[in-house]
Amino acid sequence: MTIALMFCAIYSTYHNGLVAYAGGLTGGQYFLFEFVPQILAAILFLYIEGIITAVARMVPFTMMASDNSRRRSNALFVDLYPKGLFWPRFDYLSGGEALLGICSLMIWPIIFTIPLQSCLFAVINVDGVWRWTAVQSVVWTLIAIYILSMIALAMIGFYFFRRFTGLIWDPRSLADIIALLPRSNSLDEYQDTEAMASKKELRTKLAVSSERLGYWRTNDALQEIFYCIGEEGAPTRRYTIQDGKAEKTLHRLMNDKRHLIDVEGRSSYQLAQPEMRFRHIPWYLNDAMVLLWPIAGFFLLLALLIISFLPSTALRNGFLPLVPAAPNTAGFSPANFLYSLVPSILGLLIYCAFRSTSLMLYQLAPWAALSNPDGAIASESILLDYTASIPFLPALTNGHSMIAFISVIAPLTILLPVLAGGLFFPIQFVPSNVVEMLPNLASFYIIVIVLILAEIGLITIAVSLLGTGKRKRYHLPHSVSCLAEIISFVYASDLVHDAAFRTVRGKADLRARLVGRRERGSGAFRAEEVRYGFGVFKARDGGNHVGINMMRRMKRREWLSTGGRDFETSRSRFSV
């Protein structure tokens, strides 16, 4: 792309343009100069978004495998999921990953490449002949952005070059994260974190935590080497039987005195209160905003259609540019620049809004499935990896029709900045020499179709999030964007002691253990698969907790799952 842009800039300078303008707003030449640049820019933009998505997923675990304790402490609070390229990743800078933070800032201007590519070419008059030329100010700005992006991508490659990530496989789902927790000795630090409202509270609670990801052994010679998240030198989790219940023993790290903490103080009723259980959801997905988006979108779309097709203001008639239209010797035309850049930016804003919304819905989809009163099987909940894949077919298979529909609509909205950038073009009429902005109607009709589909998508989201029986399923006690927030809903669960998650050899092994797994009961296999749910459950420590667990007894608004057997783990300490 950079080489092609340089060629266009230099060739246009020394040959008075590229080729002669064939005239009109249709045909292959107009498509080549007014739409192909944005299409290529969109492909590169989506490619870099894919890279940023993969980097976001890997960085927290790479930090946890580091020898630097500050990096390991910050790893718990770095976002696992991308939010698109609309904003740089400032959390990398605050988390101690300065190189990645600088790379994020360098890549961020790539978001402007689609609108700028729409202004790349203009028509100039050379000795009475109109010729296509590259707009010098635009083309060199694009070259600078792409060079910055190439440098940033090379720096990201350098960051991962010969660096241990600590991972055996790609952690794309909740099950992948849960599989890193069995035998961990750091879960006691998460006591009561599921009830905390913000990442700030979690950071205060886990301020002295320095968890590490990798292979471990204990000082017991009979213990094998195992793989998990742990803390070097910290005691393992320990449970004892006292007065007929499981009671957890914690070790004081400062004076080595033991004390008992009764964790039955909180009632399941308190944890299930709406003020705590349903208090968090991203602001753009709360009830009011979810209802506002389709209403606002409907009236804006209606206004666009009325203005565009009303005889007195019909778009096909064109309009006066109201700004100078004549290009200078460098090819810059204020009218061409304004009516290419602004429509493309408006389309880009719609794409970014849908991208952010779709990514959040993909992220919350497993939690929404788990919040079903009847729970969900593993393939429909903890194994979902919508944030790291193209979720259309998996969502259809799992019955998540809203996710499947949005996974089609969200990528389609990238057509809005691409087509809007080439929608208007200045045409000079003779003999009056009046310049008017005329539309390419074919691209306008496609834009209208995409906008209608986007409106249907907004209505679908509203119905899914506000519909009877589905309302509040996307609401959680706090966000689940980082490892600390996810582990806070798992640390007390039976899943961290479940054989299916112990000594996992890889992604295929984990999936094989969970998919098609049957629930045992009364000495015989039941017909249904094991189901997982999110709610209030009674853990092995005897206390009530909010989080993910296997479902055995269910109520409509809350369910309790009691642990199987009491147990006691080794008292030995972890070491690398």
C-alpha positions as CSV (number, residue, x, y, z in Angstrom):
1,M,0.0,0.0,0.0
2,T,2.8,2.4,0.9
3,I,4.7,1.7,-2.3
4,A,1.5,2.2,-4.4
5,L,0.8,5.5,-2.7
6,M,4.3,6.7,-3.3
7,F,4.1,5.8,-6.9
8,C,0.8,7.7,-7.4
9,A,2.2,10.8,-5.6
10,I,5.5,10.9,-7.6
11,Y,4.0,9.9,-11.0
12,S,1.2,12.5,-10.6
13,T,3.8,15.2,-9.9
14,Y,6.1,14.5,-12.9
15,H,3.4,13.6,-15.4
16,N,0.6,16.2,-14.7
17,G,-1.7,13.5,-13.3
18,L,-2.3,9.8,-13.8
19,V,-4.8,9.3,-16.7
20,A,-7.4,11.4,-18.5
21,Y,-10.8,11.6,-16.8
22,A,-13.4,9.6,-18.8
23,G,-16.3,11.6,-17.5
24,G,-19.4,10.6,-15.6
25,L,-20.0,9.1,-12.2
26,T,-20.3,5.5,-13.3
27,G,-18.0,3.0,-15.0
28,G,-14.8,1.2,-14.1
29,Q,-12.6,4.3,-14.0
30,Y,-14.8,6.1,-11.4
31,F,-15.0,2.9,-9.4
32,L,-11.2,2.5,-9.5
33,F,-10.4,6.0,-8.3
34,E,-13.3,6.6,-5.9
35,F,-14.0,3.2,-4.3
36,V,-11.0,0.9,-4.7
37,P,-8.7,2.9,-2.4
38,Q,-11.2,2.7,0.4
39,I,-11.8,-1.0,-0.2
40,L,-8.1,-1.7,0.1
41,A,-7.8,0.5,3.2
42,A,-10.8,-1.3,4.8
43,I,-9.1,-4.7,4.2
44,L,-5.9,-3.5,5.9
45,F,-7.9,-1.9,8.7
46,L,-9.7,-5.2,9.4
47,Y,-6.5,-7.1,9.2
48,I,-4.9,-4.8,11.8
49,E,-8.0,-5.1,14.0
50,G,-7.5,-8.9,13.9
51,I,-3.9,-8.5,15.0
52,I,-4.9,-6.2,17.9
53,T,-7.6,-8.6,19.0
54,A,-5.0,-11.5,19.2
55,V,-2.5,-9.3,21.0
56,A,-5.1,-8.2,23.6
57,R,-5.9,-11.9,24.3
58,M,-2.3,-12.9,24.7
59,V,-0.7,-10.0,26.6
60,P,-2.2,-10.5,30.1
61,F,-0.9,-14.1,30.1
62,T,2.5,-13.1,28.7
63,M,2.8,-10.6,31.6
64,M,1.9,-13.3,34.1
65,A,4.8,-15.4,32.7
66,S,7.3,-12.6,33.2
67,D,10.0,-12.5,35.8
68,N,9.0,-8.9,36.7
69,S,6.7,-8.9,39.7
70,R,5.1,-5.5,38.8
71,R,4.1,-6.8,35.4
72,R,2.6,-9.9,36.9
73,S,0.6,-7.8,39.4
74,N,-0.7,-5.6,36.6
75,A,-1.5,-8.6,34.4
76,L,-4.7,-9.3,36.3
77,F,-6.2,-5.9,35.4
78,V,-5.2,-5.5,31.7
79,D,-8.2,-5.9,29.5
80,L,-8.5,-9.3,27.7
81,Y,-10.9,-8.1,25.1
82,P,-10.4,-5.3,22.5
83,K,-12.8,-2.5,22.0
84,G,-11.9,-1.8,18.4
85,L,-9.3,0.7,17.3
86,F,-11.5,3.7,18.2
87,W,-9.3,4.4,21.3
88,P,-5.6,3.5,21.9
89,R,-4.8,1.0,24.7
90,F,-3.8,3.3,27.5
91,D,-4.0,0.4,30.0
92,Y,-0.8,-1.0,28.5
93,L,1.0,2.2,29.5
94,S,-0.4,2.1,33.0
95,G,0.2,-1.7,33.3
96,G,3.9,-1.5,32.7
97,E,3.9,-2.5,29.0
98,A,5.3,0.8,27.7
99,L,6.3,-0.8,24.3
100,L,2.8,-2.1,23.6
101,G,1.3,1.2,24.8
102,I,3.4,3.2,22.3
103,C,2.6,0.7,19.6
104,S,-1.1,1.2,20.3
105,L,-0.7,5.0,20.0
106,M,1.2,4.6,16.7
107,I,-1.4,2.2,15.2
108,W,-4.4,4.3,16.3
109,P,-4.3,6.8,13.3
110,I,-5.0,3.8,11.0
111,I,-8.7,4.5,11.9
112,F,-8.5,7.6,9.6
113,T,-7.1,5.8,6.6
114,I,-10.5,4.9,5.1
115,P,-11.8,8.5,5.1
116,L,-8.5,9.8,3.8
117,Q,-8.4,7.2,1.0
118,S,-11.7,8.5,-0.1
119,C,-10.1,11.9,-0.7
120,L,-7.0,10.4,-2.4
121,F,-7.8,11.3,-6.0
122,A,-9.2,14.4,-7.6
123,V,-9.6,15.7,-11.2
124,I,-7.5,18.7,-12.4
125,N,-7.4,20.6,-15.6
126,V,-4.1,20.2,-17.5
127,D,-4.0,22.2,-20.8
128,G,-7.8,22.0,-21.2
129,V,-7.9,18.2,-20.4
130,W,-9.3,16.9,-17.1
131,R,-7.0,14.3,-15.6
132,W,-7.0,12.2,-12.4
133,T,-4.3,13.0,-10.0
134,A,-3.2,12.1,-6.5
135,V,-3.9,14.8,-3.9
136,Q,-0.4,15.4,-2.5
137,S,-1.3,16.5,1.0
138,V,-3.6,13.5,1.5
139,V,-1.3,10.9,-0.1
140,W,1.7,11.8,2.1
141,T,-0.4,11.9,5.2
142,L,-1.5,8.3,4.4
143,I,2.1,7.3,3.7
144,A,3.1,8.6,7.2
145,I,0.2,6.7,8.8
146,Y,1.1,3.4,7.1
147,I,4.8,3.7,7.9
148,L,3.9,4.4,11.6
149,S,1.7,1.3,11.5
150,M,4.4,-0.9,10.0
151,I,6.9,0.3,12.6
152,A,4.3,-0.5,15.4
153,L,3.6,-4.0,14.0
154,A,7.3,-4.7,13.8
155,M,7.7,-3.5,17.4
156,I,4.8,-5.9,18.4
157,G,6.6,-8.7,16.6
158,F,9.8,-7.8,18.5
159,Y,7.9,-7.9,21.8
160,F,6.8,-11.5,21.2
161,F,10.0,-12.6,19.5
162,R,11.6,-15.3,21.7
163,R,9.3,-14.3,24.6
164,F,7.6,-17.0,26.6
165,T,3.8,-16.5,26.8
166,G,3.4,-19.1,29.5
167,L,0.5,-20.6,27.5
168,I,0.0,-24.1,26.2
169,W,-2.9,-23.1,24.0
170,D,-4.8,-20.0,22.9
171,P,-7.1,-18.9,25.7
172,R,-10.3,-18.0,23.8
173,S,-13.1,-19.0,26.2
174,L,-14.0,-19.1,29.9
175,A,-13.2,-22.8,30.0
176,D,-9.6,-22.0,28.9
177,I,-9.2,-19.6,31.8
178,I,-10.8,-22.0,34.3
179,A,-8.4,-24.7,33.2
180,L,-5.6,-22.6,34.5
181,L,-6.9,-22.5,38.1
182,P,-7.0,-26.1,39.4
183,R,-4.4,-26.6,42.1
184,S,-3.7,-22.8,42.2
185,N,-2.6,-21.6,45.6
186,S,-3.6,-17.9,45.0
187,L,-7.4,-18.2,44.9
188,D,-7.8,-17.5,48.6
189,E,-6.8,-13.9,47.9
190,Y,-10.0,-13.5,45.9
191,Q,-12.3,-14.0,48.9
192,D,-15.4,-11.8,48.6
193,T,-14.2,-10.2,45.3
194,E,-17.3,-11.3,43.4
195,A,-19.3,-8.8,45.4
196,M,-17.0,-5.9,44.5
197,A,-18.4,-3.3,42.2
198,S,-15.4,-2.0,40.3
199,K,-11.9,-2.9,39.0
200,K,-10.5,-0.3,41.4
201,E,-11.8,-2.2,44.4
202,L,-10.4,-5.4,43.0
203,R,-7.0,-3.8,42.5
204,T,-7.0,-2.6,46.1
205,K,-7.9,-6.1,47.3
206,L,-5.2,-7.8,45.2
207,A,-2.6,-5.1,45.5
208,V,0.1,-7.5,46.9
209,S,-0.8,-10.3,44.5
210,S,1.9,-11.3,42.0
211,E,0.5,-14.4,40.3
212,R,2.5,-16.3,37.8
213,L,1.5,-18.7,35.0
214,G,3.6,-21.7,34.2
215,Y,4.7,-25.2,35.4
216,W,5.0,-25.7,39.2
217,R,6.0,-28.3,41.8
218,T,5.6,-28.4,45.6
219,N,8.3,-29.3,48.1
220,D,6.6,-32.7,48.5
221,A,8.8,-35.1,46.6
222,L,5.7,-37.3,45.8
223,Q,3.9,-34.4,44.0
224,E,4.2,-34.2,40.2
225,I,4.9,-31.1,38.1
226,F,1.6,-29.4,37.2
227,Y,0.5,-26.3,35.2
228,C,-1.6,-23.5,36.6
229,I,-1.7,-19.9,37.8
230,G,0.0,-19.7,41.2
231,E,2.1,-17.6,43.5
232,E,5.6,-18.6,44.5
233,G,6.1,-19.3,48.1
234,A,2.4,-19.0,49.1
235,P,0.6,-21.8,50.9
236,T,-1.8,-24.0,49.0
237,R,-5.6,-23.9,49.7
238,R,-6.5,-25.9,52.7
239,Y,-9.9,-27.1,54.0
240,T,-10.6,-29.0,57.2
241,I,-13.7,-30.5,58.7
242,Q,-15.0,-28.8,61.8
243,D,-18.5,-29.1,63.4
244,G,-19.9,-30.9,60.3
245,K,-19.0,-28.2,57.8
246,A,-16.0,-27.3,55.6
247,E,-14.1,-24.4,57.1
248,K,-11.2,-22.7,55.3
249,T,-7.9,-22.1,57.0
250,L,-5.8,-19.1,55.9
251,H,-2.2,-18.6,56.7
252,R,-1.0,-15.2,57.9
253,L,2.0,-14.3,55.8
254,M,3.3,-11.7,58.2
255,N,3.5,-13.6,61.6
256,D,2.7,-17.2,60.5
257,K,-0.3,-17.4,62.9
258,R,-3.4,-19.3,61.8
259,H,-6.9,-18.0,62.2
260,L,-10.3,-19.2,61.0
261,I,-12.7,-17.1,59.0
262,D,-16.4,-18.0,59.0
263,V,-17.6,-17.4,55.4
264,E,-21.2,-18.2,56.0
265,G,-22.0,-14.7,57.2
266,R,-23.5,-13.6,53.9
267,S,-26.9,-15.0,53.0
268,S,-27.8,-16.1,49.5
269,Y,-30.7,-13.6,49.7
270,Q,-28.3,-10.6,50.1
271,L,-26.1,-11.8,47.2
272,A,-29.1,-12.2,44.9
273,Q,-30.5,-8.7,45.5
274,P,-30.9,-6.8,42.2
275,E,-28.8,-3.9,43.5
276,M,-25.8,-6.3,43.7
277,R,-26.5,-9.1,41.2
278,F,-27.6,-6.9,38.3
279,R,-25.8,-3.6,38.9
280,H,-23.3,-3.6,36.0
281,I,-23.7,-3.4,32.3
282,P,-21.9,-1.2,29.8
283,W,-23.7,2.2,29.6
284,Y,-24.6,1.7,25.9
285,L,-26.3,-1.6,26.7
286,N,-28.4,-0.5,29.7
287,D,-32.2,-0.5,29.3
288,A,-32.6,3.2,28.5
289,M,-29.9,3.3,25.8
290,V,-30.9,0.0,24.2
291,L,-34.3,1.4,23.8
292,L,-33.0,4.8,22.6
293,W,-30.7,3.5,19.8
294,P,-33.4,2.0,17.6
295,I,-35.8,4.9,18.2
296,A,-33.1,7.5,17.3
297,G,-31.9,5.4,14.4
298,F,-35.4,5.1,13.0
299,F,-36.1,8.8,12.9
300,L,-32.6,9.6,11.5
301,L,-33.1,7.0,8.8
302,L,-36.6,8.3,8.1
303,A,-35.3,11.9,7.8
304,L,-32.5,10.7,5.4
305,L,-35.0,8.9,3.2
306,I,-37.4,11.8,3.1
307,I,-34.7,14.4,2.3
308,S,-33.1,12.1,-0.3
309,F,-36.3,11.3,-2.2
310,L,-38.5,14.3,-1.7
311,P,-38.9,16.0,-5.2
312,S,-37.7,19.4,-4.0
313,T,-34.6,18.0,-2.2
314,A,-34.0,14.8,-4.2
315,L,-30.4,13.7,-3.9
316,R,-30.3,12.7,-7.6
317,N,-30.6,16.4,-8.6
318,G,-27.3,17.3,-6.8
319,F,-26.6,20.4,-4.8
320,L,-24.2,23.4,-4.7
321,P,-21.0,22.7,-2.7
322,L,-21.1,26.0,-0.9
323,V,-17.3,25.8,-0.7
324,P,-14.6,26.4,-3.5
325,A,-14.6,23.4,-5.8
326,A,-11.6,24.3,-8.1
327,P,-8.6,22.2,-7.3
328,N,-5.1,23.7,-6.9
329,T,-2.0,22.5,-8.6
330,A,-1.5,19.8,-5.9
331,G,-5.0,18.4,-6.6
332,F,-6.6,19.7,-3.5
333,S,-10.3,20.6,-3.9
334,P,-12.1,21.9,-0.8
335,A,-15.4,20.7,-2.1
336,N,-14.1,17.2,-3.0
337,F,-12.3,16.9,0.3
338,L,-15.2,18.0,2.4
339,Y,-17.9,15.9,0.7
340,S,-15.7,12.8,0.7
341,L,-14.2,13.0,4.2
342,V,-17.3,14.0,6.2
343,P,-19.7,11.3,4.8
344,S,-16.9,8.7,5.2
345,I,-16.3,9.7,8.9
346,L,-20.0,9.6,9.6
347,G,-20.0,6.0,8.2
348,L,-16.9,5.2,10.2
349,L,-18.6,6.3,13.4
350,I,-21.5,4.0,12.7
351,Y,-19.1,1.1,12.1
352,C,-17.1,1.8,15.3
353,A,-20.4,2.0,17.3
354,F,-21.5,-1.4,15.9
355,R,-18.0,-2.9,16.3
356,S,-17.9,-1.9,20.0
357,T,-21.4,-3.1,20.7
358,S,-20.9,-6.4,18.9
359,L,-17.6,-7.1,20.7
360,M,-19.3,-6.5,24.0
361,L,-22.2,-8.7,23.1
362,Y,-19.8,-11.5,22.1
363,Q,-17.9,-11.0,25.4
364,L,-21.1,-11.2,27.5
365,A,-22.7,-14.0,25.5
366,P,-21.3,-16.8,27.7
367,W,-22.5,-15.0,30.8
368,A,-25.9,-14.5,29.4
369,A,-26.2,-18.2,28.6
370,L,-25.0,-19.1,32.1
371,S,-27.6,-16.7,33.6
372,N,-30.4,-18.7,32.0
373,P,-32.6,-20.1,34.9
374,D,-31.9,-23.6,33.4
375,G,-28.3,-23.0,32.8
376,A,-26.5,-24.1,29.7
377,I,-24.3,-26.9,28.5
378,A,-20.5,-26.3,28.0
379,S,-20.6,-25.8,24.3
380,E,-23.2,-23.1,24.7
381,S,-21.6,-21.2,27.5
382,I,-18.1,-21.7,28.9
383,L,-16.6,-22.9,25.6
384,L,-17.9,-20.0,23.6
385,D,-15.1,-18.0,21.9
386,Y,-17.1,-15.4,19.9
387,T,-14.6,-12.6,20.7
388,A,-11.8,-14.5,19.0
389,S,-13.7,-15.9,16.0
390,I,-16.3,-15.2,13.3
391,P,-19.3,-16.2,15.4
392,F,-22.0,-16.6,12.7
393,L,-22.1,-20.4,12.3
394,P,-21.2,-21.2,16.0
395,A,-24.0,-18.8,17.2
396,L,-26.5,-20.4,14.8
397,T,-25.5,-23.9,16.1
398,N,-25.9,-22.8,19.7
399,G,-29.2,-21.1,19.1
400,H,-27.9,-17.6,19.7
401,S,-29.8,-16.0,16.8
402,M,-29.2,-12.4,17.9
403,I,-25.4,-12.9,18.0
404,A,-25.5,-14.6,14.6
405,F,-27.4,-11.7,13.1
406,I,-25.2,-9.0,14.7
407,S,-22.1,-10.9,13.5
408,V,-23.4,-10.3,9.9
409,I,-24.5,-6.8,10.4
410,A,-21.5,-5.4,12.2
411,P,-18.9,-6.3,9.5
412,L,-21.3,-5.0,6.8
413,T,-21.3,-1.6,8.3
414,I,-17.7,-1.2,7.1
415,L,-19.3,-0.6,3.7
416,L,-20.7,2.7,5.0
417,P,-17.3,4.6,5.2
418,V,-16.1,2.9,2.0
419,L,-19.2,3.8,-0.1
420,A,-19.9,7.2,1.6
421,G,-16.4,8.4,0.7
422,G,-17.1,8.0,-3.0
423,L,-20.7,9.0,-2.9
424,F,-20.4,12.7,-4.0
425,F,-18.2,14.1,-6.8
426,P,-18.0,17.7,-8.1
427,I,-19.1,18.1,-11.8
428,Q,-18.8,21.3,-13.8
429,F,-21.6,22.1,-16.2
430,V,-21.0,24.0,-19.4
431,P,-21.5,26.6,-20.7
432,S,-22.7,28.0,-17.3
433,N,-19.5,26.7,-15.5
434,V,-21.6,26.0,-12.4
435,V,-20.2,23.3,-10.2
436,E,-22.5,20.9,-8.4
437,M,-22.0,17.9,-6.2
438,L,-23.7,14.9,-7.8
439,P,-24.2,11.5,-6.2
440,N,-23.3,8.0,-7.4
441,L,-26.8,6.6,-6.9
442,A,-25.7,2.9,-7.0
443,S,-23.5,3.4,-3.9
444,F,-26.3,5.5,-2.2
445,Y,-28.8,2.7,-2.6
446,I,-26.4,0.2,-1.1
447,I,-25.8,2.6,1.8
448,V,-29.5,2.8,2.4
449,I,-29.8,-1.0,2.5
450,V,-27.0,-1.3,5.0
451,L,-28.5,1.4,7.2
452,I,-31.9,-0.4,7.1
453,L,-30.1,-3.6,8.1
454,A,-28.3,-1.7,10.9
455,E,-31.7,-0.4,12.2
456,I,-33.0,-4.0,12.2
457,G,-29.9,-5.0,14.1
458,L,-30.6,-2.3,16.7
459,I,-34.2,-3.5,17.1
460,T,-32.9,-7.1,17.4
461,I,-30.6,-6.1,20.2
462,A,-33.3,-4.2,22.0
463,V,-35.7,-7.2,21.8
464,S,-33.1,-9.6,22.9
465,L,-31.9,-7.6,25.9
466,L,-35.3,-6.3,27.0
467,G,-37.5,-9.2,25.9
468,T,-39.6,-11.3,28.4
469,G,-37.5,-13.9,30.1
470,K,-34.2,-12.5,28.8
471,R,-34.0,-9.2,30.6
472,K,-31.1,-8.7,32.9
473,R,-29.2,-11.8,31.6
474,Y,-26.4,-9.5,30.4
475,H,-26.2,-7.8,33.8
476,L,-23.5,-8.9,36.2
477,P,-22.2,-7.7,39.6
478,H,-19.2,-6.2,37.9
479,S,-17.5,-6.2,34.5
480,V,-15.7,-9.2,33.2
481,S,-13.0,-7.6,31.0
482,C,-9.9,-8.7,32.8
483,L,-8.5,-11.8,34.5
484,A,-9.1,-10.6,38.1
485,E,-12.8,-9.9,37.3
486,I,-13.3,-13.3,35.7
487,I,-11.5,-15.3,38.4
488,S,-13.6,-13.5,41.1
489,F,-16.6,-15.4,39.7
490,V,-14.8,-18.8,39.7
491,Y,-12.4,-19.0,42.7
492,A,-15.0,-20.6,45.0
493,S,-16.6,-22.7,42.4
494,D,-16.6,-26.5,42.2
495,L,-15.2,-26.2,38.7
496,V,-11.7,-25.4,40.0
497,H,-11.7,-28.9,41.6
498,D,-13.5,-30.7,38.8
499,A,-11.6,-33.5,37.2
500,A,-12.5,-32.1,33.7
501,F,-10.3,-29.1,34.3
502,R,-7.3,-30.8,35.9
503,T,-4.2,-31.7,34.0
504,V,-5.6,-30.5,30.7
505,R,-3.2,-31.3,27.8
506,G,-4.6,-28.9,25.3
507,K,-7.6,-27.2,23.8
508,A,-8.8,-30.3,22.0
509,D,-8.5,-32.3,25.2
510,L,-10.5,-29.7,27.2
511,R,-13.3,-29.6,24.7
512,A,-13.4,-33.4,24.5
513,R,-13.8,-33.6,28.3
514,L,-16.6,-31.0,28.4
515,V,-18.7,-31.6,25.2
516,G,-21.2,-34.4,25.6
517,R,-20.4,-34.9,29.2
518,R,-23.2,-36.6,31.1
519,E,-24.3,-36.0,34.7
520,R,-24.2,-38.9,37.0
521,G,-26.9,-39.4,39.5
522,S,-28.3,-42.3,41.6
523,G,-25.7,-44.7,40.4
524,A,-26.7,-44.3,36.7
525,F,-26.1,-41.8,34.0
526,R,-28.9,-39.3,33.4
527,A,-30.1,-38.4,29.9
528,E,-29.1,-34.7,30.1
529,E,-25.6,-33.2,29.8
530,V,-24.0,-31.4,32.7
531,R,-25.2,-27.8,32.8
532,Y,-23.4,-24.7,34.1
533,G,-25.0,-21.6,35.5
534,F,-24.2,-18.2,37.0
535,G,-25.9,-17.3,40.2
536,V,-25.7,-17.8,44.0
537,F,-24.3,-21.1,45.1
538,K,-23.1,-22.7,48.4
539,A,-19.4,-23.5,48.0
540,R,-17.2,-26.1,49.7
541,D,-16.0,-23.5,52.2
542,G,-19.6,-23.5,53.6
543,G,-20.3,-19.9,52.4
544,N,-22.5,-18.4,49.8
545,H,-20.9,-17.0,46.6
546,V,-21.9,-15.5,43.3
547,G,-20.3,-17.0,40.2
548,I,-20.2,-19.9,37.8
549,N,-20.9,-23.4,39.0
550,M,-22.4,-26.7,37.9
551,M,-26.1,-26.7,38.4
552,R,-27.9,-29.3,40.5
553,R,-30.7,-27.5,42.2
554,M,-32.4,-24.5,40.5
555,K,-34.9,-21.8,41.5
556,R,-36.3,-19.1,39.3
557,R,-34.1,-16.2,40.4
558,E,-31.3,-17.9,42.2
559,W,-29.9,-21.4,42.6
560,L,-27.7,-23.1,45.1
561,S,-25.1,-25.8,44.2
562,T,-23.5,-27.7,47.1
563,G,-20.1,-29.2,46.8
564,G,-19.6,-32.9,46.6
565,R,-17.2,-34.0,49.3
566,D,-15.0,-32.2,51.8
567,F,-11.4,-32.3,51.1
568,E,-7.9,-31.3,52.3
569,T,-5.0,-30.3,50.1
570,S,-1.3,-30.4,50.7
571,R,0.2,-27.9,53.0
572,S,3.3,-27.6,50.9
573,R,4.3,-24.4,49.2
574,F,4.5,-23.6,45.5
575,S,7.8,-23.2,43.7
576,V,8.7,-22.6,40.1
